[in-house]
Amino acid sequence: MLNILFGFFLFGLMCAVAGKGLYRVSKNLGTFSTKDYSLLVALFIGTITAFYFGMHKLGY
């Protein structure tokens, strides 16, 4: 169960980083940097992994 909650936390962080980047693009302040892309990929992998192991422990 804790893995699923951690997955939701990581998903929230991923949405915040994506929102920050999209806001910067919409205001013409710049584009996504390489660090932003790598952080989004790492958060995506972490989210999918946390959900997978959380559901696996619940028996699904």
C-alpha positions in Angstrom: 0.0 0.0 0.0 2.9 2.3 0.8 4.2 1.8 -2.7 1.0 2.9 -4.3 1.0 6.1 -2.2 4.6 6.7 -3.2 3.5 6.3 -6.8 0.9 9.0 -6.4 3.5 11.3 -4.9 5.8 10.7 -7.8 3.0 11.2 -10.2 2.2 14.6 -8.5 5.9 15.6 -8.9 5.8 14.6 -12.5 2.7 16.7 -13.1 4.3 19.7 -11.3 7.5 19.5 -13.4 5.6 19.1 -16.6 3.3 22.0 -15.7 6.3 24.2 -14.9 7.8 23.4 -18.2 4.6 24.0 -20.1 4.1 27.3 -18.3 7.6 28.4 -19.4 6.9 27.5 -23.0 3.6 29.2 -23.1 5.1 32.5 -21.7 8.0 32.2 -24.2 10.6 32.0 -21.3 12.4 29.1 -22.9 12.0 25.4 -23.6 12.4 22.3 -21.5 16.1 21.8 -20.6 17.9 18.5 -20.7 17.6 18.2 -16.9 13.8 18.7 -17.1 13.5 15.9 -19.6 15.7 13.6 -17.6 13.8 14.3 -14.4 10.5 13.6 -16.2 11.8 10.3 -17.5 13.1 9.3 -14.1 9.8 10.2 -12.4 7.9 8.3 -15.0 10.0 5.2 -14.5 9.7 5.5 -10.7 5.9 6.0 -10.9 5.4 3.0 -13.1 7.7 0.9 -10.9 6.0 2.0 -7.6 2.5 1.2 -9.0 3.7 -2.2 -10.4 5.2 -3.4 -7.1 2.3 -2.0 -5.1 -0.2 -3.8 -7.1 1.9 -6.9 -7.2 2.0 -7.0 -3.3 -1.8 -6.6 -3.3 -2.2 -9.7 -5.5 -3.3 -8.1 -8.8 
